[in-house]
Amino acid sequence: MAPVAVFVGVMGAGKSTIGAAVAAELGVAFADTDAIIEDRAGKPIPDIFVEDGEPAFRDLERRTVADALATFDGVLALGGGAILDEDTRKLLAGHTVVYLSVELADAIKRVGLGAGRPLLAINPRATLRHLLEQRRPLYLEVATHTVATDGREEAETTAEVLTLLRR
C-alpha cells in the first residue's frame, strides 16, 4: 500500500488545498500529516512547539510520515519541514512526490505573517525567505514532479498535477 501522490513544499505552497482537490478528482482519500500529528498529540502544532519543543515535534512528524507512507493509499500532504529529515527523504524515494513550488511574495500572501505558524513567530518575511532557500534543494531532491503555483488559480494547478499523475 502506498499513497497515490505525496505533496511537499513550503508553507503556503498549496499542499493541502491542491492535495485535497486532486484526491477528490481521483476519488481517493486525502490526508495531511500535520492534521494527523495534531490528532495524535491531542493539541495544535504551535502548542507542540511551545510545550514540547521543535525536536519533539520533528520526531513525531518523522514517525507519522513513515507510518502514512506505509499504510495510506490516498493523496498525502506533508508538513513543510518533513523533508528536513534524511530518513524521510529516503522513504520518499519510492513514491510519486509532487513538489508545489512557490516564491516568497505568493507564500506571504497565502500564509499571512505567521498567525498559527510557530516558525514564523519572529520576523516572518525573513524567516520564510530562509525556509524557501534552505528547503528548495531538498524538495527538488525528493520530487518526481515540480509544479509552480505562483499567480495561479487552484483549478489550473490541480489540472496540471492531474495531468502529470495520469502519465
FIKOLZA-1660 file (N, C-alpha, C; in steps of 0.1 Angstrom, whole numbers, plus 5000, padded with zeros to 4 digits):
% residues 167
   i   px   py   pz ch aa at
   1 5009 4988 5000  A  M  N
   1 5000 5000 5000  A  M CA
   1 5009 5012 5000  A  M  C
   2 5005 5022 4992  A  A  N
   2 5013 5035 4991  A  A CA
   2 5004 5046 4987  A  A  C
   3 5007 5058 4990  A  P  N
   3 4999 5069 4986  A  P CA
   3 4999 5071 4971  A  P  C
   4 4989 5075 4965  A  V  N
   4 4988 5078 4951  A  V CA
   4 4998 5089 4947  A  V  C
   5 4999 5099 4956  A  A  N
   5 5008 5110 4954  A  A CA
   5 5011 5116 4968  A  A  C
   6 5023 5121 4969  A  V  N
   6 5027 5128 4982  A  V CA
   6 5030 5142 4978  A  V  C
   7 5024 5152 4985  A  F  N
   7 5027 5166 4982  A  F CA
   7 5037 5172 4992  A  F  C
   8 5047 5179 4987  A  V  N
   8 5057 5186 4995  A  V CA
   8 5058 5200 4990  A  V  C
   9 5063 5208 4999  A  G  N
   9 5065 5223 4996  A  G CA
   9 5065 5231 5009  A  G  C
  10 5069 5243 5008  A  V  N
  10 5070 5252 5019  A  V CA
  10 5055 5256 5023  A  V  C
  11 5053 5261 5035  A  M  N
  11 5040 5265 5039  A  M CA
  11 5035 5276 5029  A  M  C
  12 5023 5275 5026  A  G  N
  12 5017 5285 5016  A  G CA
  12 5018 5280 5002  A  G  C
  13 5024 5269 4999  A  A  N
  13 5025 5264 4985  A  A CA
  13 5012 5258 4980  A  A  C
  14 5003 5254 4989  A  G  N
  14 4990 5249 4985  A  G CA
  14 4989 5234 4986  A  G  C
  15 4998 5227 4994  A  K  N
  15 4998 5213 4996  A  K CA
  15 4984 5207 5000  A  K  C
  16 4978 5214 5010  A  S  N
  16 4965 5209 5015  A  S CA
  16 4954 5212 5005  A  S  C
  17 4954 5224 5000  A  T  N
  17 4943 5228 4990  A  T CA
  17 4944 5220 4977  A  T  C
  18 4955 5219 4971  A  I  N
  18 4957 5212 4959  A  I CA
  18 4956 5197 4961  A  I  C
  19 4962 5192 4972  A  G  N
  19 4962 5178 4975  A  G CA
  19 4947 5173 4977  A  G  C
  20 4939 5181 4984  A  A  N
  20 4925 5177 4986  A  A CA
  20 4917 5177 4973  A  A  C
  21 4920 5187 4964  A  A  N
  21 4913 5188 4951  A  A CA
  21 4917 5176 4942  A  A  C
  22 4930 5173 4942  A  V  N
  22 4935 5162 4934  A  V CA
  22 4929 5149 4939  A  V  C
  23 4928 5147 4952  A  A  N
  23 4922 5135 4958  A  A CA
  23 4908 5134 4954  A  A  C
  24 4900 5145 4955  A  A  N
  24 4886 5145 4951  A  A CA
  24 4884 5141 4936  A  A  C
  25 4893 5146 4928  A  E  N
  25 4892 5143 4913  A  E CA
  25 4895 5128 4911  A  E  C
  26 4904 5123 4918  A  L  N
  26 4909 5109 4917  A  L CA
  26 4899 5099 4924  A  L  C
  27 4891 5104 4933  A  G  N
  27 4882 5096 4940  A  G CA
  27 4889 5088 4951  A  G  C
  28 4899 5094 4957  A  V  N
  28 4906 5088 4968  A  V CA
  28 4906 5097 4980  A  V  C
  29 4910 5091 4992  A  A  N
  29 4911 5099 5004  A  A CA
  29 4922 5109 5004  A  A  C
  30 4921 5119 5012  A  F  N
  30 4932 5129 5014  A  F CA
  30 4935 5129 5028  A  F  C
  31 4948 5130 5031  A  A  N
  31 4953 5132 5045  A  A CA
  31 4965 5142 5045  A  A  C
  32 4965 5149 5056  A  D  N
  32 4976 5159 5058  A  D CA
  32 4983 5155 5071  A  D  C
  33 4996 5152 5070  A  T  N
  33 5003 5147 5082  A  T CA
  33 5003 5157 5093  A  T  C
  34 5002 5170 5091  A  D  N
  34 5001 5180 5102  A  D CA
  34 4988 5177 5110  A  D  C
  35 4977 5174 5103  A  A  N
  35 4964 5171 5110  A  A CA
  35 4965 5158 5118  A  A  C
  36 4972 5148 5112  A  I  N
  36 4974 5135 5119  A  I CA
  36 4982 5138 5131  A  I  C
  37 4993 5146 5130  A  I  N
  37 5001 5149 5142  A  I CA
  37 4993 5155 5153  A  I  C
  38 4985 5165 5149  A  E  N
  38 4976 5172 5159  A  E CA
  38 4967 5162 5166  A  E  C
  39 4961 5153 5158  A  D  N
  39 4952 5143 5164  A  D CA
  39 4960 5134 5174  A  D  C
  40 4971 5129 5170  A  R  N
  40 4979 5120 5178  A  R CA
  40 4984 5127 5191  A  R  C
  41 4988 5140 5190  A  A  N
  41 4993 5147 5201  A  A CA
  41 4982 5153 5210  A  A  C
  42 4970 5154 5204  A  G  N
  42 4959 5160 5212  A  G CA
  42 4960 5175 5214  A  G  C
  43 4968 5181 5205  A  K  N
  43 4969 5196 5206  A  K CA
  43 4975 5201 5193  A  K  C
  44 4973 5214 5191  A  P  N
  44 4977 5220 5178  A  P CA
  44 4993 5221 5177  A  P  C
  45 4998 5221 5165  A  I  N
  45 5012 5221 5163  A  I CA
  45 5019 5233 5170  A  I  C
  46 5013 5245 5170  A  P  N
  46 5020 5256 5178  A  P CA
  46 5022 5252 5192  A  P  C
  47 5012 5245 5198  A  D  N
  47 5014 5241 5212  A  D CA
  47 5024 5231 5214  A  D  C
  48 5026 5222 5204  A  I  N
  48 5036 5211 5205  A  I CA
  48 5050 5218 5205  A  I  C
  49 5052 5228 5196  A  F  N
  49 5064 5236 5195  A  F CA
  49 5067 5242 5209  A  F  C
  50 5057 5249 5214  A  V  N
  50 5059 5257 5227  A  V CA
  50 5061 5248 5239  A  V  C
  51 5053 5238 5240  A  E  N
  51 5053 5229 5252  A  E CA
  51 5063 5218 5251  A  E  C
  52 5066 5213 5240  A  D  N
  52 5075 5201 5239  A  D CA
  52 5088 5204 5231  A  D  C
  53 5088 5214 5223  A  G  N
  53 5099 5218 5216  A  G CA
  53 5099 5213 5202  A  G  C
  54 5107 5220 5193  A  E  N
  54 5107 5215 5179  A  E CA
  54 5113 5201 5177  A  E  C
  55 5124 5197 5185  A  P  N
  55 5128 5183 5183  A  P CA
  55 5118 5173 5185  A  P  C
  56 5109 5175 5196  A  A  N
  56 5099 5165 5199  A  A CA
  56 5088 5165 5187  A  A  C
  57 5085 5177 5182  A  F  N
  57 5076 5178 5170  A  F CA
  57 5082 5170 5158  A  F  C
  58 5095 5173 5155  A  R  N
  58 5101 5166 5144  A  R CA
  58 5101 5151 5145  A  R  C
  59 5103 5146 5157  A  D  N
  59 5103 5132 5159  A  D CA
  59 5089 5126 5157  A  D  C
  60 5079 5133 5162  A  L  N
  60 5065 5129 5160  A  L CA
  60 5062 5129 5145  A  L  C
  61 5067 5140 5138  A  E  N
  61 5065 5142 5124  A  E CA
  61 5071 5130 5116  A  E  C
  62 5084 5127 5119  A  R  N
  62 5091 5116 5112  A  R CA
  62 5083 5103 5113  A  R  C
  63 5079 5100 5125  A  R  N
  63 5072 5087 5127  A  R CA
  63 5058 5087 5120  A  R  C
  64 5051 5099 5121  A  T  N
  64 5038 5100 5114  A  T CA
  64 5039 5098 5099  A  T  C
  65 5049 5105 5093  A  V  N
  65 5051 5104 5079  A  V CA
  65 5055 5090 5075  A  V  C
  66 5064 5083 5082  A  A  N
  66 5068 5069 5079  A  A CA
  66 5055 5060 5079  A  A  C
  67 5047 5062 5089  A  D  N
  67 5035 5054 5091  A  D CA
  67 5026 5056 5079  A  D  C
  68 5023 5069 5076  A  A  N
  68 5014 5072 5065  A  A CA
  68 5019 5067 5051  A  A  C
  69 5032 5068 5049  A  L  N
  69 5038 5063 5036  A  L CA
  69 5036 5048 5035  A  L  C
  70 5036 5041 5046  A  A  N
  70 5034 5027 5046  A  A CA
  70 5020 5022 5046  A  A  C
  71 5011 5030 5051  A  T  N
  71 4997 5025 5053  A  T CA
  71 4986 5033 5046  A  T  C
  72 4989 5044 5040  A  F  N
  72 4978 5053 5034  A  F CA
  72 4979 5052 5019  A  F  C
  73 4967 5050 5013  A  D  N
  73 4967 5048 4998  A  D CA
  73 4960 5059 4991  A  D  C
  74 4958 5071 4997  A  G  N
  74 4952 5082 4990  A  G CA
  74 4963 5093 4986  A  G  C
  75 4959 5105 4987  A  V  N
  75 4968 5116 4984  A  V CA
  75 4972 5122 4998  A  V  C
  76 4985 5123 5000  A  L  N
  76 4991 5127 5013  A  L CA
  76 4998 5140 5011  A  L  C
  77 4996 5150 5020  A  A  N
  77 5003 5162 5021  A  A CA
  77 5012 5162 5033  A  A  C
  78 5025 5165 5031  A  L  N
  78 5034 5165 5043  A  L CA
  78 5036 5180 5047  A  L  C
  79 5039 5181 5060  A  G  N
  79 5042 5194 5066  A  G CA
  79 5055 5199 5059  A  G  C
  80 5056 5212 5058  A  G  N
  80 5067 5219 5050  A  G CA
  80 5081 5214 5054  A  G  C
  81 5083 5211 5067  A  G  N
  81 5096 5208 5072  A  G CA
  81 5099 5193 5072  A  G  C
  82 5089 5184 5068  A  A  N
  82 5091 5170 5069  A  A CA
  82 5103 5165 5062  A  A  C
  83 5107 5172 5051  A  I  N
  83 5118 5167 5042  A  I CA
  83 5131 5171 5048  A  I  C
  84 5132 5178 5059  A  L  N
  84 5144 5180 5066  A  L CA
  84 5151 5168 5072  A  L  C
  85 5142 5158 5074  A  D  N
  85 5147 5145 5080  A  D CA
  85 5153 5136 5069  A  D  C
  86 5165 5132 5070  A  E  N
  86 5171 5124 5060  A  E CA
  86 5164 5111 5058  A  E  C
  87 5160 5104 5068  A  D  N
  87 5152 5092 5067  A  D CA
  87 5139 5093 5060  A  D  C
  88 5133 5105 5062  A  T  N
  88 5120 5107 5055  A  T CA
  88 5123 5109 5040  A  T  C
  89 5134 5116 5037  A  R  N
  89 5137 5118 5022  A  R CA
  89 5140 5104 5016  A  R  C
  90 5147 5095 5023  A  K  N
  90 5149 5082 5018  A  K CA
  90 5136 5074 5016  A  K  C
  91 5127 5075 5025  A  L  N
  91 5114 5068 5024  A  L CA
  91 5106 5074 5012  A  L  C
  92 5108 5086 5009  A  L  N
  92 5100 5092 4998  A  L CA
  92 5105 5087 4984  A  L  C
  93 5117 5082 4984  A  A  N
  93 5123 5078 4971  A  A CA
  93 5114 5068 4963  A  A  C
  94 5107 5060 4969  A  G  N
  94 5098 5050 4962  A  G CA
  94 5084 5055 4959  A  G  C
  95 5082 5068 4961  A  H  N
  95 5068 5073 4959  A  H CA
  95 5067 5084 4948  A  H  C
  96 5055 5086 4944  A  T  N
  96 5053 5098 4935  A  T CA
  96 5051 5110 4943  A  T  C
  97 5061 5119 4942  A  V  N
  97 5062 5131 4950  A  V CA
  97 5060 5143 4941  A  V  C
  98 5050 5152 4945  A  V  N
  98 5047 5164 4938  A  V CA
  98 5052 5176 4947  A  V  C
  99 5062 5183 4941  A  Y  N
  99 5067 5195 4948  A  Y CA
  99 5059 5207 4943  A  Y  C
 100 5052 5213 4952  A  L  N
 100 5045 5225 4948  A  L CA
 100 5054 5237 4952  A  L  C
 101 5060 5243 4942  A  S  N
 101 5069 5254 4944  A  S CA
 101 5061 5267 4945  A  S  C
 102 5066 5276 4953  A  V  N
 102 5060 5290 4955  A  V CA
 102 5072 5299 4958  A  V  C
 103 5071 5311 4953  A  E  N
 103 5081 5321 4956  A  E CA
 103 5076 5329 4968  A  E  C
 104 5085 5337 4974  A  L  N
 104 5083 5345 4986  A  L CA
 104 5070 5353 4986  A  L  C
 105 5068 5361 4976  A  A  N
 105 5057 5370 4975  A  A CA
 105 5043 5363 4976  A  A  C
 106 5042 5352 4969  A  D  N
 106 5029 5345 4969  A  D CA
 106 5028 5337 4982  A  D  C
 107 5039 5332 4987  A  A  N
 107 5038 5324 5000  A  A CA
 107 5033 5334 5011  A  A  C
 108 5038 5346 5011  A  I  N
 108 5034 5356 5022  A  I CA
 108 5020 5359 5020  A  I  C
 109 5015 5361 5008  A  K  N
 109 5001 5364 5006  A  K CA
 109 4992 5352 5011  A  K  C
 110 4997 5340 5010  A  R  N
 110 4989 5329 5014  A  R CA
 110 4989 5326 5028  A  R  C
 111 5000 5327 5035  A  V  N
 111 5001 5324 5049  A  V CA
 111 4999 5336 5058  A  V  C
 112 4999 5348 5053  A  G  N
 112 4999 5360 5061  A  G CA
 112 5012 5361 5068  A  G  C
 113 5012 5368 5079  A  L  N
 113 5025 5370 5085  A  L CA
 113 5027 5362 5098  A  L  C
 114 5023 5349 5097  A  G  N
 114 5027 5340 5108  A  G CA
 114 5016 5335 5117  A  G  C
 115 5004 5340 5117  A  A  N
 115 4994 5335 5126  A  A CA
 115 4993 5320 5126  A  A  C
 116 4995 5314 5138  A  G  N
 116 4994 5300 5139  A  G CA
 116 5006 5292 5133  A  G  C
 117 5016 5299 5129  A  R  N
 117 5028 5292 5123  A  R CA
 117 5040 5294 5132  A  R  C
 118 5043 5285 5140  A  P  N
 118 5053 5287 5150  A  P CA
 118 5067 5291 5144  A  P  C
 119 5071 5286 5133  A  L  N
 119 5084 5290 5127  A  L CA
 119 5084 5305 5122  A  L  C
 120 5072 5311 5121  A  L  N
 120 5071 5324 5116  A  L CA
 120 5068 5335 5127  A  L  C
 121 5070 5330 5139  A  A  N
 121 5066 5339 5150  A  A CA
 121 5075 5352 5151  A  A  C
 122 5087 5351 5147  A  I  N
 122 5096 5363 5147  A  I CA
 122 5101 5365 5133  A  I  C
 123 5099 5378 5129  A  N  N
 123 5104 5382 5116  A  N CA
 123 5099 5373 5105  A  N  C
 124 5086 5372 5102  A  P  N
 124 5081 5362 5093  A  P CA
 124 5086 5363 5079  A  P  C
 125 5088 5375 5074  A  R  N
 125 5093 5376 5060  A  R CA
 125 5107 5370 5058  A  R  C
 126 5116 5374 5067  A  A  N
 126 5129 5369 5066  A  A CA
 126 5130 5354 5069  A  A  C
 127 5122 5349 5078  A  T  N
 127 5122 5335 5082  A  T CA
 127 5117 5327 5070  A  T  C
 128 5106 5332 5064  A  L  N
 128 5100 5324 5052  A  L CA
 128 5110 5324 5041  A  L  C
 129 5117 5335 5038  A  R  N
 129 5127 5336 5028  A  R CA
 129 5138 5325 5031  A  R  C
 130 5142 5325 5043  A  H  N
 130 5153 5315 5047  A  H CA
 130 5147 5300 5045  A  H  C
 131 5135 5298 5049  A  L  N
 131 5129 5284 5048  A  L CA
 131 5129 5280 5033  A  L  C
 132 5125 5290 5024  A  L  N
 132 5124 5287 5010  A  L CA
 132 5138 5283 5005  A  L  C
 133 5148 5291 5008  A  E  N
 133 5162 5289 5003  A  E CA
 133 5167 5276 5009  A  E  C
 134 5165 5273 5022  A  Q  N
 134 5171 5261 5028  A  Q CA
 134 5164 5249 5023  A  Q  C
 135 5151 5249 5021  A  R  N
 135 5144 5237 5018  A  R CA
 135 5143 5234 5003  A  R  C
 136 5144 5244 4994  A  R  N
 136 5142 5241 4980  A  R CA
 136 5150 5230 4974  A  R  C
 137 5163 5229 4977  A  P  N
 137 5171 5218 4972  A  P CA
 137 5166 5204 4977  A  P  C
 138 5161 5204 4989  A  L  N
 138 5155 5191 4995  A  L CA
 138 5142 5187 4988  A  L  C
 139 5134 5197 4986  A  Y  N
 139 5121 5194 4978  A  Y CA
 139 5125 5189 4964  A  Y  C
 140 5134 5195 4958  A  L  N
 140 5138 5191 4944  A  L CA
 140 5144 5177 4945  A  L  C
 141 5151 5174 4955  A  E  N
 141 5158 5161 4957  A  E CA
 141 5147 5149 4957  A  E  C
 142 5136 5152 4964  A  V  N
 142 5126 5141 4965  A  V CA
 142 5115 5141 4954  A  V  C
 143 5115 5152 4946  A  A  N
 143 5104 5154 4937  A  A CA
 143 5104 5145 4925  A  A  C
 144 5092 5139 4922  A  T  N
 144 5090 5133 4909  A  T CA
 144 5086 5143 4899  A  T  C
 145 5077 5152 4904  A  H  N
 145 5072 5163 4896  A  H CA
 145 5073 5176 4904  A  H  C
 146 5076 5187 4896  A  T  N
 146 5076 5200 4903  A  T CA
 146 5066 5209 4895  A  T  C
 147 5057 5215 4903  A  V  N
 147 5046 5224 4898  A  V CA
 147 5047 5237 4904  A  V  C
 148 5049 5248 4896  A  A  N
 148 5049 5261 4902  A  A CA
 148 5035 5266 4904  A  A  C
 149 5033 5272 4916  A  T  N
 149 5019 5276 4920  A  T CA
 149 5017 5291 4919  A  T  C
 150 5028 5299 4917  A  D  N
 150 5027 5313 4918  A  D CA
 150 5018 5319 4908  A  D  C
 151 5009 5328 4913  A  G  N
 151 5000 5335 4904  A  G CA
 151 4990 5327 4897  A  G  C
 152 4987 5315 4902  A  R  N
 152 4978 5305 4895  A  R CA
 152 4966 5303 4904  A  R  C
 153 4955 5300 4897  A  E  N
 153 4943 5296 4904  A  E CA
 153 4944 5281 4908  A  E  C
 154 4937 5277 4918  A  E  N
 154 4937 5264 4923  A  E CA
 154 4933 5254 4912  A  E  C
 155 4923 5257 4904  A  A  N
 155 4919 5248 4893  A  A CA
 155 4930 5245 4883  A  A  C
 156 4937 5256 4880  A  E  N
 156 4948 5254 4870  A  E CA
 156 4959 5245 4875  A  E  C
 157 4963 5248 4888  A  T  N
 157 4974 5240 4894  A  T CA
 157 4969 5225 4895  A  T  C
 158 4957 5223 4900  A  T  N
 158 4951 5210 4901  A  T CA
 158 4951 5202 4888  A  T  C
 159 4947 5209 4877  A  A  N
 159 4947 5203 4864  A  A CA
 159 4961 5199 4860  A  A  C
 160 4971 5207 4862  A  E  N
 160 4984 5203 4858  A  E CA
 160 4989 5191 4866  A  E  C
 161 4986 5191 4879  A  V  N
 161 4991 5179 4887  A  V CA
 161 4984 5167 4882  A  V  C
 162 4971 5167 4880  A  L  N
 162 4963 5156 4875  A  L CA
 162 4969 5151 4862  A  L  C
 163 4973 5160 4853  A  T  N
 163 4979 5156 4840  A  T CA
 163 4992 5148 4843  A  T  C
 164 5000 5153 4851  A  L  N
 164 5013 5147 4855  A  L CA
 164 5011 5133 4861  A  L  C
 165 5001 5132 4870  A  L  N
 165 4999 5119 4877  A  L CA
 165 4993 5109 4867  A  L  C
 166 4986 5113 4857  A  R  N
 166 4979 5103 4848  A  R CA
 166 4989 5099 4837  A  R  C
 167 5001 5104 4836  A  R  N
 167 5010 5100 4826  A  R CA
 167 5015 5086 4828  A  R  C
% end
